[in-house]
């Protein structure tokens, strides 16, 4: 039996004309670094999005697939789930209803022996909802976002573009719930092609987010869906 965590290589390629590169190195001419910045951003975005995808990746064989599988927040087998009764961006939802959903998520985490602090992740469609007034009668100056942040232990509300629609996550932000396993920090590798006329680069990082549970299978992740 072999138990291990797959460690993927995340990489993006770009290239720079050799003459332009040499002119920059020898003469100090300005070098457009947009491609390098874009490549680095895409690598880091891919790493972040691995936490929010509904796809899991397994490698090798073992009696316990959870020991060699990369899971996300929304498909880890030990995550806690709360039923989403009404779409937050729909016309039927109320600010009080949203707050109640978040309180139920918090209660589910505490019931699983994870008492925070938490990060609340929401999909893109819910971003503008967070800016609505919490009290439609106008007696409160708080937005829904500000009211949620008044709940104890919730550090921030973060929008995740890759989070599936109508999914909300409450995650305890401690290493025993999720940690980054890193084999290689963000690195830029260079080589030449076409007789040295083109210099190619590969921005790469070897890392994987690891979702963890305690010895009783209790998780600090709550999914509202």
Secondary structure, 3 states (H helix, E strand, C coil): CCCCCCCCEEEEEEEEEHHHHHHHHHHCCCCCCHHHHHHHHHHHHHHHHCCCCCCCEECCCCCCHHHHEECCCCCCCCCEEECCCCCCCCCCCCHHHHHHHHHHHHHHHHHCCCCCCEEEEEEHHHCHHHHCECCCCCCCCCEHHHHHHCCCCEEEEEEECCCCCCCEEEEECCCCCEEEEEEEEEEEEEEEEHHHCEEEEEEEEEEEEEECCCCCCCCCEEEEC
